[in-house]
Amino acid sequence: MLSFEGLDFSFFFHSLFYLILDFYLVLSFWLILA
């Protein structure tokens, strides 16, 4: 149970990291277009 919660916690941070990465990629893409 404890390891499962740790895995879920790790997955949450992993998805959060990719969400921020996607945001910066889109932002830089808009800056290049502008």
N, C-alpha and C positions, 0 to 999 in steps of 0.2 A: 504493500500500500504506500509506504513511504517513498520507495524508489519510483513508483508510478507518478506520485505527485511531483517528484523531482524532475521526471521526464516531461511532464506537462508544463512545469515551470520553465524548463529549458526550451521547449517548443514555443512557448509564448514569447520569450525573448528573441528566439530565432526569427519568428514571423515579424516581430516588431522591428528587428534590425533590417529585414528585407523591405518592410513598409517604408522606413526612413530612406533606405537606399533607392527605392523606386521614386520617392518624392524628390530626392536630389537629382536623379537622372532626368526626370521630367522638367525640373526647374532649370537645369543647365541646358536642356534641349530648347526650352523657350527662350533662354538668354541668347543662344546661338542664332535662333531664328530672328530675334528682335535685333 
